Amino acid sequence: MNCLDQYRSKLLTGINRELRTIAVTADESSIHRFRVGIKRLTALYRFLAAVNPDIDAKVILRPARKLSRAISKVRDTHITLNLFTELDELEPAGLQALRQTLQARIQQDYQAFRTLLEDDIPIP
């Protein structure tokens, strides 16, 4: 096994570990690490495709990108919620309704992601 295979294996191990976690809960840190892993895997396959034209990175990465796009909505809402939590110290009453709306959106987007997982999408 060469160093690129080892790196790919390490990436996939981490991605799958985080995917198992976010299949159960919308854990903010796991979602972040999952997305970072997908980005690194994408970079690796783009490099490999540049070196070897027989490698079709777009086709190989399609399932992973689909999952990453789906969970990115949850991640974006987590970030927004964190920003408003910091602002809450300044204006607690005015932001409570917005916080509840964002938490509901996290649940809605997470359920859409879970539905995607049930489709048994393979990661390369």
Summary of the structure (lengths in Angstrom):
residues: 124
radius of gyration: 17.4
end to end distance: 17.0
largest distance: 58.1
contacts: 336
relative contact order: 0.13
helix: 83%
strand: 0%
